[in-house]
Amino acid sequence: MNPTPTLVGTNPASIGTGNFSLTITGTNFLAGSQVFLGATALSTTFVSATQLNATGSAASAGNFSLTVVNPDPGASSSNPLNLQVGGSQQASGCSQMQLGVGASLAGFLPFSANSLWNQDISAATVDPNSANIISYIGVGIGLHADFGAGLYQGGKIGIPYTIANQQQPLLPITYTDSPGESDPGPMPIALSDPIEGEPNSGDQHVLVLDNANCFVYELYAATRGTTSWTAGSGAIWDLLGNEQRPYTWTSADAAGLPIFPGLVRYDEVAAGHINHAIRFTLQRSRAAFIPPASHWAANSSDALAAPMGMRLRLKSSFNVSGFSPANQVILNAFKKYGLIMADNGSSMYIGGAPDDRWDNDDLRNLGGVHASDFEVIQMSPVYMQSNLPTGAAPQITSFTADQTSVATGTPVTLSWQVTGASLVVITPQVGAVRGSSVTIAPTATTTYALYTINAFDNTRSTLTITVH
């Protein structure tokens, strides 16, 4: 009997009317698997047991169910994913994010509804080894809010972020630690944007959201230059998508995860609800990860040490009524969306953004919640070196220019055709892009690189514009 397929995500997470192509990730795909949009069968290409490519045409806007059906014997259908066709309320909401350091997202929720960050896990199965894992962590270890108001040793408490718009100039990025696993610049990160922990040393994260193009840019071990940034590693995330970073790649976080979507922010607590999982750290981790994580940074060989991406859930029986309204919002999010293991560090530290409106004394009351009050959500799939998923890298069919030899300042249109990519970046000068063309005006001879990634690898292509 053939297995039942399971859908994890699709890129892009929303499409316009007309012709489209999709990259579907999941498990138990077969050579005869068929992708359906509603009741319509799409042209389906089997790539691997964890990836399918599909093409079709959408005649009208709306929300449609995306499923995969495996063939006989034992034909079975996957869980459905929601695919938005045409304009989406979430896409328009990106532009309403307010500008500035620590600004409000005004209700915008990063990533698609299908994202594992936004998944309701309140009814998810408990891992059979949950009690042993919690015991290994330390049943009496209390939560610690690694964010707050004011300063600690001269630095803001938490991981700061900035929201920028299309007027923010793009600056080049140079990587020192993991250039082969980092997304290239340029990025709309101002030299005045805050660095985590400064003036002290540490992880030195920089997070910037672009409310015009709907990307979030994240750097690790960032330092400012005179006209550019240097960082240990960095990643770009599509705020409208459901991106899986290439398996085994890092990001600006050890687990290969985005940082910003997992932060506790004052604006959402003040609004009365957090609609996503929260990042947290543990002292020890092993050489394994669970999606949406993509990378391990093992410091233990113990089988009970957490894999990156492990998810904890506050037990439904835990009584939150004795906590402040603000802390109840946080604790209820732990019950519905849980905590996602994102990095090595002090155990049960939860990530958040600094804000002078936090009540530090009240946040310390979260220390009354202990590891024993949580349970581990069933860990599947768990990827290790022995069972890493494999699949096809993005395919660049063409990367062309309407002119390749021009006078200085002449507009030139770059065009490309790419399939199977979750992110497209053009460097230098352009940055992360949507669509299939962009206009530039080079003032010197320049070689442009088209960079694409998906869950399995990256693909690049170059062309040179000669300026005379």
C-alpha positions, 0 to 999 in steps of 0.5 A: 500500500502506498503511504499517505502524503503530508503537506508542509508548505508551498512557495509561493504561499499566494499567487495571482490569477493567470499562469502560476508555478508552485513548489510543494514540500512535504513527505511521502510523495511518489512518482505518481503523486498528483497535485490538486487546486480545489477539484482541478488537477495541476500538471505535477512533476515529481522531484523527490519524496519531499518535493513536487513542482506543479503548474496551472492557471487560476481564473479567479481570485479566492481561497482554494484548497491545495492537496496531493493525492498518491496513486493506487494501491491505497490511493490517499489524499494529503492534509489540505493547505490554503492557497490564496489566489489574487489579492490577499488581506495579509499582503495589503496589511504589510504596508500598514506596518508603522515605521521606526525602531520597535514600531507596531505591525498594526495587526500584520502577521508575518508568514502565511497561515500555513506557516508552522510559526502560525500553526495552532498546536493546542491539540497536537500529540504529545511526544512519547518521550516528553517527560524524559526530555523535560526531566533532562532540561530540568523540571524546576527551571523557570521561564526567563523573559530575555527582554524588557524595558530600560537598559542592562549594562548599558544595552537595551534588553532584548532583540531590537527591530526596525521597520523601514520603507522603500525610501531606505537605501540599500547597503552591501553586506559582507559575510565572515563566518558563513558566506556560503549559507547566507543570503547576499545583499544589498539590504535596506539596513541603515547604519543607524539601525540598532544592534542587539546588545550594543555597546556590549558584545554578544550575538549582535543581531540586526533585524529590519522589516521592509513594509513596501516589499514585505521582506525581513532582513536578519544579520548575526554578529553585525558590525557597521562600516562607513558605507556597508555592513559586515556580519557573520551570517544573514538571511532574507525571509519573505513575510508573505511566504512559507519559506523553508531554509535550505536543509543544513543551512544556518540563518542569523539564528543557530537553528536556521530559523527566522528570528523576528516572527518568534519574538514577544512584542509589546504591541501584540501583548497590548492588543491582547493576543499573540498569534504565533510561536515564540523562540526560546533557548536551551543549554544543550542540543543534539545534531538534529533538527525539526522543520521549520528549523534547518540547522543544528549546532550540537553541543551534546550527544545525549539522545534526550538533548533537544533537536533544533526546532523542538516545540514545547507547549504549556499544558492546558491544565496550567492555571494562568489566572494568577498572572497579570493580563499581559503575562496571561497573553504570553502564557496563553500563546504558549498553550496555543502556539508553543515555544520553538527551540531556536538556539543554544543558550540559557535554558527556558529563556524566551525571546522578545523585543525591547520596549520601555513600556514593559514592566520588568517586575511583572515579566519576572513573575514568568519565572513561576512557570517551570519546565515541568509545566510544559510538554514536548510536541511529537517530534516528526520528522526529525532530520539527522545526517543519516536522513536529510531530505534531498531534492532539486535546486531552483532552476534558472531558465534565463537571465537576460538584459534588453541591452548589455552595452549602454551609456552611463545612466541608461535604463536597462531591464533585467529579466529572468525565468525561475522555477522552484525558488522561494527567494530571488535576490539580484546583487549588487544594487537591486536586492530581494525581488518579486516578479520576473523583471527589474529596471536598473541604470548602471553608471559603471560596468557591472556584473549582476548575479541572480541568486535563488534558493529553496529548501534544497540548495541555491542556484546562481546566474550572472550577466555583465552590463558594459557601460561606456 
